[in-house]
Amino acid sequence: MRQLLEVFALSLTMVRHDIHSTVSELRISEQAIEFQIRVFADDLAASVAAHAGQATPADSSVGLPALDAYVRSRVRVTEAARESAPLTRCGVSRMGEVYVLCYRTARAAAAGPIAISQTLLTERHADQVNVVRVRWGARKQTVVLSAKTPRAELRSDG
């Protein structure tokens, strides 16, 4: 996984990106739901700053409280047992022009469908897509979210 992130980060620093996307891993266990989101630093910094009503830092840095507020406003996890699960930051790292964000929440119930919504950067780019690779036990699937399709319902049984 680390090698994949390094190759991804290196390829992103070679050319200015003309595609607007994030790539996420969503891991669902009986106890927790965890997002790991890879996002271009310049796009994230601009969106976080705008959300906080501040100027975008020239170095594309983000403050953690502002980052948390932005992510929580754009990423939602809903289970049948509760409306929206609160997200807690579990890590932030920067690899060149890419941030890797980690957010997680405890599961309300070990069974039942889970709905995810991820609209990161959709307020900034009309063509923004957020690719989410889901791992739920032995099941794997990929969903593509956008401003037009911001939500997906996931089931452990397919």
N, C-alpha and C positions, 0 to 999 in steps of 0.2 A: 504494500500500500504506500509506503514512504517513497519507494522508487517511482511509482505512478505519479504521485504528487510532485516530485522533483522534475520529472519529464514534462508534466503539465505546466508547471511554473516556468521552466526554461523555454518551452515553446511559446508561451505567452509573452515573454520578455523580448523575443526575437522580432516581433512585428506588432504594430499598433493593432488592437483588436477592432474589427468591424462587425463582429457578431456580439450580440448582447445576451449573455446566458450565465446561469449558475449551474453547477453540478453538485448534487447532494447525495449523500448516503443516509438512508433512514433505516435504523435498526430497531426492530420491535421485539421485545422479550416480554415475559409474563410480568416482570417488575417495572420496566421502564421503556420509554421511547426516546431515541437519541438521533438528532440531526447532526451531520457533519457537512458543512456547506462550503464549497470553494467558489470564490467570487473575485472578480477583478478589483484591485485596490482602488483605482481611480473612481470607478462607478460607485463602489460602496461608500467611500469617503464623501462623495458629492451627495448621495442620498441621505446619509446619516446627518451631514451638516445641514442640509435643507430641512430635514425633519426636526432638527433642534433649533432651526432659525439662525444658523451661524454661517460664516463663510467657509468654503471648502479649503482645508489646509493644502498648501502647495506640495507637501510630501505625501499626500493621501493617507495621513494618519487618522485614526478614529479614537475618540475617548470612550472608555468602556461604559459609563452610564448612558451616554447618548446612543451607543451601539445597541445596548440592551433594549432601550426604549424603541428604537427603530425596528429591530428584529421582532420584538414582541408585538408590534403593531402590524407586521407583515407575515408572520408565521403563526399558524394556529393548528392545534391538535384537538380534535373533539372525539370523545367516546360517548357511548350511550349513557354511561353513568354520570356524566357531567358535561356542561356546555363547552368550556374551553380550558384545557389543562395549562397551568402556569409553567412557563419555560424558565429554566435556570441555566446560566452560562457555565459550560464545563471546559472551555478553552478557547483561546484566540491565538493564532500564530500568523506570521506574515512570511511568505517565501517570495521575495522579489516583488512582482506586480500582482500577487495573488494573496488574499487572506483565506485562511481556513478557520471557520467558526464551528464551535461545538455548543449545542444547546440540548438539554434533556428535560424530561418530565417523568414523574412516577406514573405508573398505570393505575387507573381507577378500578379496572376490572381486568381479569386475565383472559376474558373471552369477549367476543362481540366485535362488530366492525369499528374501524377507526377512520375518521375523515381528516384529511390534511389539506391545509390551504397554505400556499406559499406565493406571495406576490412581491418578493424582493425586486426592486428596481423597476417594476412595471409602471410606476409613476414617472419614471425618468425616460424610458425607452419604449416606444409603441411596439417594437418587435421583440421585446424581452421574452425569453423562454427560460424556465426553471426546470431542469431535468432532475428527477428524483429517482434514484435506484433504491428500491425497497427490499429489505431482508426481514422476513418474518418467519422464524424457524427455518425449515428447509425450503420455504417458498421464496422465490425472487421474482420481482417484476420491476418494470420501469414505467414511470408516468411522466408526462410532459405537461407542465402547468404554465399558464400565461394569463394576461389580463382578461382574455375572453373565456378561459377555462382555468380559474384559479383554485379549484377544489377537486379532490379525488377521494372516493371512498375505497377503503382497503378492507379486505377480509382475509383471514388466515387460511380459509379453505378454498380460495380462488374466486 
